[in-house]
Every structure is written in C-alpha cells, then in structure tokens.
C-alpha cells in the first residue's frame, strides 16, 4: 500500500485533488469516486484498473470534464476545470483533450477522413487534406480514407477513432476500454499504436479491465469502491493480473 | 456544417423522409387553401349570366369564402402542429448522434445551427415539392367545391406567381419554427449520452411543453365559456374552434396521459407485458404517434358532431316555430290561388330573390350578397311564430330576416337583379335562427310583379278545422308540389345535413388525410430506431413473431390511447355545443355522428396496425446477432 496516491510528481497532465462523485441521494447514494487524489504524468501512459463497479469509468469522465465532480478539484495541465462553463469545456474538448471509447463512436454517415477531420471543422478550422491523410497514415489506414465506418473492421474503426482523437494534437488522450470490443489481434495493433504514441510523448489515461492492455502502460492504478487502492509501474501482464485478482477478492 | 447536414440526411433517411413529407404536404395544403380562398373571393360570375344568377353565384361564393377561411386556418394549424411534432421527434431520435458531436468538440451553438440548417434545407426541399403538389391538391379541392355546388361549374382555383414566395416562406418558417424548441433542447444534450447504447430518453414533459399545453388549455376553456354568450353565429363559430386548442392541449400532455391509458392493455403473456413496459418506457415515441391521432380524432369527430348538432338544433327550432299543415312549392305569386282552395285557413307565400345588401356609409360601406324574401308580414308572422315583430313592415321598408347579417334598425341599400331599390329603412326584424334563412324580408309591394313571376316560392298552408285534408291536398296539387309540413321539414333538415356533411368533407377530408400521414410518419420514424431493441428482445429468447406481436399490441394501445384522448378533445367541442344550443334555441342538442366515429376508429387502427406490422417485420428481417454485433 503506497503512502501517497501520487503516481508522478512533476509536470502532471491531469491532476485530481480529493475528487468525489456521488450518484443518488440519502440511503441510496453510491460514492462512485470517493476522495481520489491522483496525478497523471505528462508524456506518460497510465492505466486505471479495477473490478466492474469500482468507479474507473466515472473517474475518467470526471478527469476529462465530461462529468461534474461533487467535491474536489480537476486540473488539466494548469487549468482548473472543476467549475468550467459549458463553453470552456467545449473549447477544452476541441483543442486539449481527445477521447477513444470502447464503442468507437464514429459518425456512420461520414467517411474515415471526414470523421478524422470533424474535430478540426468543429473548431472552425479548414482541415488540410494532407494533414488528415497523414494522421490516418500514422494509424496505418492511409488506404481506407474514403471508407465509411461500416466498411471497416472493428480494429480499423478504433484506429480511425484514435486518429480523430489525435488530429487536434491533444495534451491528453482519454481512452475508455479502447480494446474492449476488439479481438486479440486487432487489440494488439491498437495497443502497439498507443505505445508508439506514448513513446513519442503523448499523455494517455486509459481505463481497462484487461491486464494485458494495462501491462502495456507505463503505470497502473488500481481502483476499488471508488478509491485508489494500489499502483504499480513497469509490471508485466501476470503481475497486473495477480494484483487485480487480489483486489477483486 | 451544411456538409454534415447533407451527410446526416443521407444516413438517417426515414427520419428525414418523414420530416420532408410533413413539410411538403403541409405547404401543399396551405397553398391550395390560400389560392382557392383568393380565387373564390375574387370570383366573378361569367358576363353572360342573368343578374339574378350572378347574384345567387356571389351569395354562394361568400359562403365558400368563409368556408375556405376555416380550411386555411385548419390547414395552417395542422401543418404547424404536424411539422413541429415530427421535427421534435426526429431531433429526439438523434440525441446520441448529437452527444457524439459534443464529445468531439461541437458547441451548443454549432448543434443548434446544425439542426436549424437541416430544418432550413428540409423546409426548402419540402416547399419545392409541396408547391407542385399544392397545385394538384388545389385542383382536387376545387373539384370538390364545384361537385358539392359550393361554387359554380366554371370556378377554378387560380395560380398566382407570388404564391411561390408565400409557399417557400411557409415551408421555411414552419420548419424553422417547428425545430426551434427541439433544437434548443437537442443542443443541451450532455456529451456523455453518446456513450450509452441507446440515447437516454430525455425528460419529455419539459417546461415549454407545460407552457404550450396550458396556453392551449386556456384558449379552449375561454372558447367553451364564451361560446354560449356569442349568439347564433358567434356561438357556432366559437364551438367549431374549440377542437383545435383542445386537441393541442391534450396532445401536449399526452406523455403523461398515454402511459396512464396504456395500463389498460391486458398484460397477458410475455408480449402483453413487454408491450405495456415499452409503452410506459418510450413516452416520447408513444406521444409522437398519439399526437396526430389526437388532432385527427378531436378535430374530425368534434367538428362533425358540432356541425350535425347545430343542423339538428336548427331543424328542431324551425319545426318548433313553423305553424302549418302543408307546404306548396310553386313559382310566382300563387298566394291567391292557394287561398281560394276550400278548406285553406291561412297561407304564407314566400318568394326568394337574390340580392346585394350595402350597409354603412363612407369608408365603412360594405356590400354583401344576400337572400331577400318577399312575404306577407302578417301571414309570415303567423306561420313562423314571429309574433308582432313584423307589424311595422309595410310599404317601402324592409325587415331583418332570420338569416342575420342585416341590422334590425337603420338604413340599407338594396339591389335586386336588374333593380336598384336605393336607400331603404329597416323597420323591424325577426331573431336570427340557427338554421339561417333569408337576410332581408320585403313587403309585396316593393318588388315588381314581373320579377316575382318565376321566382322560387314556398307557401306554408294552414287548414281550417273542418277541412278534408286529402281533398285540399288534391286541389293544391294543381297549383304546385304539395307535401305535409312535417315531411317538408324533414326533407329540409336532411338537405341541410347533407350540406353540412359536404362542408365537413371539404374542410376535413384532406386535413384528416394529412394528420393520418403524420401518424404513419411517427410509426415509421419510431420503428427505424428500434432495430437494436428488437434484436435484444430476440436474443433474450423471444421469437420474431413474439417481437412483432408485442410491437403490434403496443401500437394498438397507443392508437386506442390517442383515440380516447382525441375523444376528450372532441368532448370539449360537444360540451360547448350543448351549452351553446341550450343558450340559443333553449334546448341542448347533441348529435354524434356514430358512423363517422366508427370509421375514424377503424381507419386509425387499421393504418397504425399495418404500418407497425410492416415496420417491425422490416426491422426484424436480419438475424439479431448481426445487428447486435455491429456497433454502428
């Protein structure tokens, strides 16, 4: 059991200070996130693990400003977003953070390249085709630019989603079970890609229940009943799985 | 953002096809009613016709203009109602897409602009399709007006170039107005909703829904309260207008009311309980299907009942006032010939002549086509229980008739065919009656004999106490067509009923059809979003047949709930009819057209059942595993 919840002290990409999120009221109240203080390091890949219902997704949503916190502070870079307005959060999503989800969440009517260009267009920029293509090329899909999501495999769709998240060069990439809907080969491709991005200095916060996926991260934080109960750096899949199993008991 | 709009259109076509159709048909209906109204208002009978025929045609045109005004009002109301309910539903069905846009950096303003952009595009396309469709609708409605003899055979709706601007404006305005509230709501969707599998159901009873509902409820209540004090024409007009706000109010509260009524479906078996649960869960969808049904049933049944009741009340009033045994129909001044028949105690001979009445002076001067009737004041008063109201009518003066529209004191200008009588004092008047009748009553001396010679005339005959009726009838048959007063009144009432049925058909026919298309729209849009839900039910162990049956039972329940609530709106009209007839003729009269009620129920159930069957069969065509596997 570590004496502090801090993962790395310097230069955090995202900082949570005493964050709590409660659902429901009175006797039915559930503390999904219970007084969590954490720093996700800049340029590092942190995995958040825990049994289902441990509050890991809620933690991610709070850290990304998708969910308001009931108490505590959420700081992205050096901006306190705890009580940011809707417009400020929109600007944050546009320029400084990116999302990848288990269910890809691409827009079915748009081709891969238009899906990727969407955040730039929403931000009022005129995306350069070359830039969009280059982003798609980085995820290995240069030849799928004109395909619609339904014409792509799950792994390819997830890589389009990563390209869409990365096109704005966000400070932090939030990934919620990014390999949850993929077969093992596709999952490996996506994790390889994320590893490459992290090595190039991208900050990533990833929620997963797959020890294999978590082992690819630089550090793993374990959550149970809304609290941080453990953290480990540089562990292999076996060790991660063992620790998770210990906390699930 | 317009590119997004276009791509969105291509993807979610059932939603947009529904919205497009609602705009196109709404524009067509409004345009046709407006063009016909203007054509009828500016209608000039052909120059070759006699002045009498021209005056009669103008009198008919005046009636047609007021009818077309009602049609235009109903068409606009329906278009606004159906379009806004369809647009709100399509926006609601896309909450997940909208949340996704929020997630990747879309602002509320951008979402609002996206939805407004779509509405503009749909409004434009809908109007572009609605304008030629409107010409077809106009030809159809024009044909109905000629066929039902509201307008002469040479009447035609005329195309005006400026209608292009009006119709495009109508389409754009209705589409944008229809989407405004929904766009505001849609743009406030939380980004996290994109992560839920099925877009979270938004709160349906929103503040704006409460406000709209209460405003319409207030409007309906005001009409219900004021109508009995509005006199004959005012009361009738107000009663006919209760159904619209009442239906809109009930429709606004339908998300609360439909699930309540849904509890009445028998929860037998797994399909029954699933249908009941779905109905309560998907309030938005249930309400969207029920809303056009409420308007359809409320408007059609309410106004049909009002029309039939007022006609019946008019006929009852006429029967109560008429003091005669026989009626003789023969042209010209036959009074003396009838009076000379042995056994005839009294006769009121009444000759109808088309006229133009001008009231007011200077800028307020107003000319209207009217019906004048030449009478013998004393005999008329005796035959129609008018008491001594007409004793002042003699010489070159007139009285206001039971048809209303002419003040009972003052001066009017009266023009008969080929004869300008100039300024004439109105010295007396009988109260206006429910069934109407001549607007002006004239003493015999005013009109030249030549004009009376061939004019249609009816004579109300009273027999002496000792008369032998068959003999008198036989003698009168030599003068003209004889019927007993009872038979004549019955025939007259039947004639009026058929006229009111025709008016209802012209006014309600296409509007009802439009509302019905709104129902189909909602069923199709609702089912388009349910593929996944159906697939989940099937992997849970339900057979395809059970899923389809459950969808059918749900649609049946929604339809019944919509019809019941429509019945509530119609009931508001009927209550007004009862209080108004009580106030005007002294006896509450309510005549419910049961055949029409049965027809509306049958058609509504048939249409929703067939549409639900087809859409749920189509939505369950693919194997459920394929649907659940694909996340997009």
Interface residues (C-beta under 8 A of the other chain):
Chain A: X61 X66 X67 X86 X87 X90 X93 X94 X95 X99 X101 X103 X104 X105 X106 X107 X108 X109 X110 X114 X118 X119 X122 X123 X149 X150 X154 X157 X164 X168 X176 X181
Chain B: X3 X4 X7 X8 X10 X11 X12 X97 X100 X101 X102 X103 X104 X105 X106 X107 X108 X110 X190 X191 X192 X194 X195 X197 X630 X631 X632
